[in-house]
């Protein structure tokens, strides 16, 4: 029983971690692209 619950918890934890990691990755990518656009627009102005 203990082994079974541990397996379920472990799988659950891994899935949650994958989802959060994916969201973090997407968020970081958006921020990098946004910052890159900002830099390019500033270069064009000056």
MMTF fields as JSON, N, C-alpha, C and O atoms, coordinates in Angstrom:
{
  "mmtfVersion": "1.0.0",
  "mmtfProducer": "UNKNOWN",
  "numBonds": 183,
  "numAtoms": 184,
  "numGroups": 46,
  "numChains": 1,
  "numModels": 1,
  "chainsPerModel": [1],
  "groupsPerChain": [46],
  "chainIdList": ["A"],
  "bondAtomList": [4, 2, 8, 6, 12, 10, 16, 14, 20, 18, 24, 22, 28, 26, 32, 30, 36, 34, 40, 38, 44, 42, 48, 46, 52, 50, 56, 54, 60, 58, 64, 62, 68, 66, 72, 70, 76, 74, 80, 78, 84, 82, 88, 86, 92, 90, 96, 94, 100, 98, 104, 102, 108, 106, 112, 110, 116, 114, 120, 118, 124, 122, 128, 126, 132, 130, 136, 134, 140, 138, 144, 142, 148, 146, 152, 150, 156, 154, 160, 158, 164, 162, 168, 166, 172, 170, 176, 174, 180, 178],
  "bondOrderList": [1, 1, 1, 1, 1, 1, 1, 1, 1, 1, 1, 1, 1, 1, 1, 1, 1, 1, 1, 1, 1, 1, 1, 1, 1, 1, 1, 1, 1, 1, 1, 1, 1, 1, 1, 1, 1, 1, 1, 1, 1, 1, 1, 1, 1],
  "groupList": [{"groupName": "UNK", "atomNameList": ["N", "CA", "C", "O"], "elementList": ["N", "C", "C", "O"], "formalChargeList": [0, 0, 0, 0], "bondAtomList": [1, 0, 2, 1, 3, 2], "bondOrderList": [1, 1, 2], "singleLetterCode": "X", "chemCompType": "L-PEPTIDE LINKING"}],
  "groupTypeList": [0, 0, 0, 0, 0, 0, 0, 0, 0, 0, 0, 0, 0, 0, 0, 0, 0, 0, 0, 0, 0, 0, 0, 0, 0, 0, 0, 0, 0, 0, 0, 0, 0, 0, 0, 0, 0, 0, 0, 0, 0, 0, 0, 0, 0, 0],
  "groupIdList": [1, 2, 3, 4, 5, 6, 7, 8, 9, 10, 11, 12, 13, 14, 15, 16, 17, 18, 19, 20, 21, 22, 23, 24, 25, 26, 27, 28, 29, 30, 31, 32, 33, 34, 35, 36, 37, 38, 39, 40, 41, 42, 43, 44, 45, 46],
  "secStructList": [7, 2, 2, 2, 2, 2, 2, 2, 2, 2, 2, 2, 2, 2, 2, 2, 2, 2, 2, 2, 2, 2, 2, 2, 2, 2, 2, 2, 2, 2, 2, 2, 2, 2, 2, 2, 2, 2, 2, 2, 2, 2, 2, 2, 2, 7],
  "xCoordList": [0.837, 0.0, 0.869, 0.609, 1.874, 2.753, 3.49, 3.632, 3.949, 4.672, 3.752, 4.159, 2.515, 1.52, 1.26, 1.262, 1.038, 0.778, 1.996, 1.877, 3.168, 4.394, 4.522, 4.905, 4.2, 4.245, 3.286, 3.655, 2.074, 1.068, 1.534, 1.459, 2.012, 2.488, 3.649, 3.721, 4.543, 5.708, 5.292, 5.776, 4.39, 3.898, 3.177, 3.361, 2.368, 1.619, 2.571, 2.391, 3.585, 4.58, 5.31, 5.527, 5.684, 6.39, 5.522, 6.004, 4.255, 3.354, 3.194, 3.23, 3.018, 2.885, 4.156, 4.101, 5.301, 6.579, 6.723, 7.173, 6.344, 6.432, 5.571, 5.999, 4.371, 3.454, 3.998, 3.993, 4.463, 4.998, 6.247, 6.466, 7.054, 8.275, 7.931, 8.563, 6.921, 6.479, 5.999, 6.367, 5.185, 4.69, 5.829, 5.859, 6.767, 7.92, 8.721, 9.146, 8.926, 9.697, 9.023, 9.685, 7.724, 6.968, 7.055, 7.271, 6.888, 6.931, 8.301, 8.39, 9.349, 10.711, 10.949, 11.537, 10.493, 10.649, 9.944, 10.503, 8.725, 7.972, 8.718, 8.817, 9.242, 9.965, 11.214, 11.521, 11.934, 13.162, 12.809, 13.468, 11.775, 11.376, 10.918, 11.237, 10.171, 9.684, 10.853, 10.886, 11.804, 12.985, 13.78, 14.319, 13.857, 14.579, 13.904, 14.586, 12.589, 11.855, 12.096, 12.291, 12.081, 12.322, 13.701, 13.85, 14.686, 16.05, 16.131, 16.756, 15.507, 15.546, 14.871, 15.375, 13.732, 13.021, 13.835, 13.83, 14.525, 15.362, 16.529, 16.921, 17.077, 18.185, 17.71, 18.423, 16.513, 15.979, 15.736, 15.932, 15.317, 15.028, 16.317, 16.362, 17.358, 18.61, 19.55, 20.641],
  "yCoordList": [-1.208, 0.0, 1.256, 2.196, 1.268, 2.44, 2.658, 3.786, 1.559, 1.647, 2.196, 3.012, 1.729, 2.148, 3.656, 4.353, 4.149, 5.587, 6.411, 7.499, 5.874, 6.59, 6.728, 7.782, 5.663, 5.687, 6.737, 7.522, 6.748, 7.718, 9.143, 10.008, 9.379, 10.716, 11.144, 12.292, 10.225, 10.537, 10.906, 11.889, 10.111, 10.409, 11.752, 12.544, 11.989, 13.236, 14.427, 15.436, 14.28, 15.342, 15.621, 16.776, 14.564, 14.733, 15.464, 16.347, 15.101, 15.756, 17.235, 18.087, 17.529, 18.933, 19.698, 20.818, 19.08, 19.736, 20.003, 21.079, 19.031, 19.209, 20.377, 21.188, 20.458, 21.537, 22.9, 23.851, 22.991, 24.271, 24.653, 25.824, 23.662, 23.912, 24.452, 25.388, 23.85, 24.283, 25.734, 26.536, 26.067, 27.439, 28.412, 29.499, 28.021, 28.881, 29.1, 30.219, 28.038, 28.12, 29.074, 29.908, 28.944, 29.82, 31.266, 32.174, 31.479, 32.822, 33.465, 34.634, 32.712, 33.239, 33.583, 34.619, 32.717, 32.983, 34.272, 35.081, 34.467, 35.688, 36.917, 37.917, 36.843, 37.991, 38.299, 39.464, 37.268, 37.478, 38.122, 39.067, 37.61, 38.178, 39.622, 40.472, 39.893, 41.245, 42.194, 43.294, 41.771, 42.593, 42.813, 43.898, 41.808, 41.913, 42.949, 43.761, 42.927, 43.913, 45.316, 46.26, 45.444, 46.751, 47.277, 48.444, 46.42, 46.837, 47.266, 48.278, 46.51, 46.839, 48.18, 48.991, 48.408, 49.672, 50.847, 51.925, 50.652, 51.721, 52.027, 53.184, 50.993, 51.193, 52.001, 52.874, 51.702, 52.407, 53.886, 54.741, 54.179, 55.565, 56.384, 57.507, 55.82, 56.566, 56.401, 56.97],
  "zCoordList": [0.0, 0.0, 0.0, -0.751, 0.821, 0.904, -0.418, -0.892, -0.995, -2.265, -3.358, -4.185, -3.338, -4.322, -4.232, -5.247, -3.019, -2.835, -3.22, -3.783, -2.909, -3.248, -4.77, -5.277, -5.479, -6.945, -7.5, -8.373, -6.998, -7.454, -7.177, -8.049, -5.969, -5.613, -6.494, -6.932, -6.746, -7.566, -8.989, -9.549, -9.567, -10.916, -10.957, -11.881, -9.957, -9.856, -9.781, -10.463, -8.934, -8.761, -10.068, -10.434, -10.762, -12.036, -13.055, -13.765, -13.128, -14.081, -13.749, -14.637, -12.479, -12.066, -12.41, -12.918, -12.128, -12.403, -13.899, -14.293, -14.739, -16.187, -16.648, -17.47, -16.122, -16.51, -16.075, -16.856, -14.833, -14.346, -15.126, -15.439, -15.433, -16.192, -17.572, -18.062, -18.192, -19.513, -19.472, -20.33, -18.484, -18.35, -18.111, -18.689, -17.259, -16.983, -18.255, -18.54, -19.018, -20.255, -21.246, -21.863, -21.388, -22.292, -21.817, -22.619, -20.518, -19.947, -20.157, -20.534, -19.918, -20.089, -21.556, -21.868, -22.452, -23.882, -24.282, -25.022, -23.8, -24.116, -23.622, -24.333, -22.403, -21.843, -22.646, -22.897, -23.051, -23.828, -25.168, -25.6, -25.819, -27.114, -26.963, -27.794, -25.904, -25.661, -25.425, -25.975, -24.613, -24.348, -25.622, -25.839, -26.453, -27.713, -28.617, -29.244, -28.687, -29.49, -28.95, -29.715, -27.639, -27.01, -27.405, -27.766, -27.333, -27.682, -29.142, -29.457, -30.025, -31.455, -31.721, -32.497, -31.076, -31.292, -30.754, -31.349, -29.649, -29.095, -30.028, -30.182, -30.644, -31.585, -32.792, -33.287, -33.251, -34.414, -34.108, -34.971, -32.897, -32.513, -32.464, -32.965, -31.863, -31.7, -32.876, -32.879]
}
